[in-house]
């Protein structure tokens, strides 16, 4: 998955407050990039709460910033397994972007937005650090339509599965790491 998100204050903040019952605020950023601040939701104790995170981690062994973890291996990969077990989060957003080589000198940008206008809830994991906590988003293999543009897509958590996402064991949430149906995602060429 490419490292660009579309985050909007409205209707995202209102929907999160209504549906999940928590105060939530975010700044609109239609081109949110790695290293920037991301407003996410996590569960500490028994309550959901907002947590502002920096997108990406740079482990000592890595030469580059890691912004994604594969849903297929997140539970067993040394770098991610503890956070996946104990520090899951969701990132409310109105979409993401991918680029596809269509010949010529420039790649075509595509936007992926919710078909029904309800914000996506991207699955992620977070890490405690000295300054701001850090975020890694989760990816999975693509559904049929998304696969025409890119070989990965974000893990998208259905709103009615957020309780399961935060409370179940790693084994119990494995089905949530599968791609959602193509019908939930609108794909179009973007500038």
C-alpha positions as CSV (number, residue, x, y, z in Angstrom):
1,X,0.0,0.0,0.0
2,X,1.2,3.4,-0.8
3,X,1.9,5.8,2.0
4,X,-0.9,8.4,1.5
5,X,-4.1,8.8,3.4
6,X,-7.1,11.1,2.9
7,X,-8.2,12.4,6.3
8,X,-11.0,14.9,6.8
9,X,-12.3,16.5,9.9
10,X,-15.9,16.4,8.7
11,X,-17.7,14.0,8.5
12,X,-15.1,11.8,10.1
13,X,-15.0,13.4,13.6
14,X,-18.8,13.5,13.8
15,X,-19.2,9.9,12.7
16,X,-16.7,8.6,15.2
17,X,-18.3,10.6,18.0
18,X,-21.7,9.3,17.1
19,X,-20.9,5.7,16.3
20,X,-18.1,4.9,18.7
21,X,-19.2,7.3,21.4
22,X,-15.9,9.1,22.0
23,X,-14.6,12.7,21.5
24,X,-12.5,12.6,18.4
25,X,-10.9,15.4,16.4
26,X,-8.5,15.4,13.5
27,X,-7.1,18.0,11.1
28,X,-8.1,17.7,7.5
29,X,-5.2,16.5,5.4
30,X,-6.1,15.1,1.9
31,X,-2.5,14.0,1.4
32,X,-1.4,12.7,4.8
33,X,2.1,11.1,4.5
34,X,4.5,9.0,6.6
35,X,6.2,10.9,9.5
36,X,3.1,13.1,9.8
37,X,0.7,13.0,12.7
38,X,-2.3,10.6,12.5
39,X,-5.3,10.7,14.8
40,X,-6.2,7.1,15.7
41,X,-8.4,5.3,18.2
42,X,-7.2,2.8,20.7
43,X,-8.4,1.1,23.8
44,X,-6.7,1.6,27.1
45,X,-8.3,-0.2,30.0
46,X,-12.0,-0.4,29.2
47,X,-12.4,2.8,27.3
48,X,-11.8,3.8,23.7
49,X,-9.8,7.0,23.3
50,X,-8.1,9.1,20.7
51,X,-4.3,8.7,20.4
52,X,-2.3,10.9,18.1
53,X,0.6,9.0,16.5
54,X,3.4,9.6,14.1
55,X,3.1,7.4,11.0
56,X,6.0,5.0,10.7
57,X,8.7,3.3,12.8
58,X,12.4,2.9,12.2
59,X,13.8,-0.1,14.0
60,X,17.5,-0.1,14.6
61,X,17.9,-2.9,12.1
62,X,16.0,-1.1,9.3
63,X,17.5,1.3,6.8
64,X,14.1,2.7,5.9
65,X,10.9,3.8,7.7
66,X,8.4,1.0,8.1
67,X,4.8,2.3,7.6
68,X,3.0,-1.0,6.9
69,X,2.9,-4.5,8.3
70,X,1.5,-7.5,6.4
71,X,-1.7,-8.8,8.0
72,X,-0.7,-12.3,7.0
73,X,2.4,-12.2,9.2
74,X,1.9,-9.4,11.8
75,X,1.1,-11.9,14.6
76,X,4.4,-13.8,14.1
77,X,6.9,-11.2,12.9
78,X,9.2,-10.2,15.8
79,X,9.0,-6.5,15.1
80,X,5.2,-6.4,15.2
81,X,3.8,-9.3,17.2
82,X,3.8,-7.7,20.7
83,X,2.1,-4.5,19.4
84,X,-0.4,-6.7,17.4
85,X,-1.2,-8.6,20.6
86,X,-1.5,-5.6,22.9
87,X,-1.6,-2.3,21.0
88,X,-4.1,-2.4,18.2
89,X,-5.7,0.8,16.8
90,X,-7.9,2.0,14.1
91,X,-7.4,5.0,11.8
92,X,-10.5,6.7,10.7
93,X,-10.1,8.2,7.2
94,X,-11.9,8.9,4.0
95,X,-9.6,7.0,1.8
96,X,-6.1,6.3,0.5
97,X,-4.2,6.7,-2.7
98,X,-2.2,4.4,-5.0
99,X,-0.2,5.0,-8.2
100,X,-0.2,2.7,-11.2
101,X,2.3,2.6,-14.1
102,X,0.2,3.0,-17.2
103,X,3.0,3.7,-19.6
104,X,4.6,7.0,-20.4
105,X,6.7,9.0,-18.1
106,X,4.1,9.5,-15.3
107,X,2.2,7.1,-13.0
108,X,-1.5,7.6,-12.7
109,X,-2.8,8.4,-9.2
110,X,-6.0,6.6,-8.0
111,X,-8.2,7.4,-5.0
112,X,-9.9,4.8,-2.9
113,X,-12.9,6.1,-1.0
114,X,-15.9,4.6,0.9
115,X,-18.8,3.9,-1.5
116,X,-21.3,4.7,1.3
117,X,-19.6,7.9,2.6
118,X,-18.9,6.3,6.0
119,X,-15.3,6.7,7.0
120,X,-13.0,3.7,6.6
121,X,-11.5,2.3,9.8
122,X,-8.0,1.1,8.9
123,X,-6.4,-1.4,11.2
124,X,-3.1,-0.5,12.7
125,X,-0.7,-1.1,15.6
126,X,1.1,1.4,17.7
127,X,4.4,1.6,19.6
128,X,5.4,3.6,22.7
129,X,8.4,5.8,22.0
130,X,10.2,8.6,23.8
131,X,8.3,11.4,22.2
132,X,5.1,10.7,20.3
133,X,3.8,7.1,19.9
134,X,4.2,5.7,16.4
135,X,1.8,3.9,14.0
136,X,2.2,1.1,11.5
137,X,-0.9,0.5,9.3
138,X,-1.8,-3.1,8.4
139,X,-2.2,-4.3,4.8
140,X,-3.6,-7.4,3.2
141,X,-3.9,-8.9,-0.3
142,X,-6.3,-6.9,-2.4
143,X,-9.9,-7.6,-3.3
144,X,-10.6,-8.0,-7.1
145,X,-11.1,-4.4,-7.9
146,X,-8.3,-3.0,-5.8
147,X,-6.0,-5.6,-7.2
148,X,-6.3,-4.1,-10.7
149,X,-4.5,-1.0,-9.3
150,X,-2.1,-2.4,-6.6
151,X,-1.0,-5.7,-5.1
152,X,-1.9,-4.7,-1.5
153,X,-4.7,-2.8,0.3
154,X,-5.3,-1.7,3.8
155,X,-6.9,-3.9,6.4
156,X,-10.3,-2.3,6.8
157,X,-12.3,-3.0,10.0
158,X,-16.0,-3.0,9.7
159,X,-17.6,-0.6,12.2
160,X,-19.6,-3.4,13.8
161,X,-16.3,-5.4,14.4
162,X,-14.5,-2.7,16.4
163,X,-15.2,-4.4,19.7
164,X,-13.8,-7.6,18.3
165,X,-10.8,-5.8,17.0
166,X,-9.9,-4.4,20.3
167,X,-10.9,-7.2,22.6
168,X,-10.3,-10.6,20.9
169,X,-7.2,-12.6,20.7
170,X,-4.9,-12.6,17.7
171,X,-6.3,-15.9,16.5
172,X,-9.9,-14.7,16.8
173,X,-9.3,-11.6,14.7
174,X,-7.6,-13.3,11.8
175,X,-10.8,-13.1,9.7
176,X,-10.7,-9.3,10.1
177,X,-7.3,-9.3,8.3
178,X,-9.0,-10.4,5.1
179,X,-9.8,-7.9,2.3
180,X,-13.3,-6.3,2.4
181,X,-15.6,-6.8,-0.6
182,X,-15.0,-4.6,-3.7
183,X,-18.5,-3.1,-3.4
184,X,-17.5,-1.0,-0.3
185,X,-14.8,0.9,-2.2
186,X,-15.1,3.5,-4.9
187,X,-12.0,3.8,-7.1
188,X,-11.3,6.6,-9.5
189,X,-8.5,8.4,-11.2
190,X,-7.2,11.4,-9.3
191,X,-5.1,14.4,-10.0
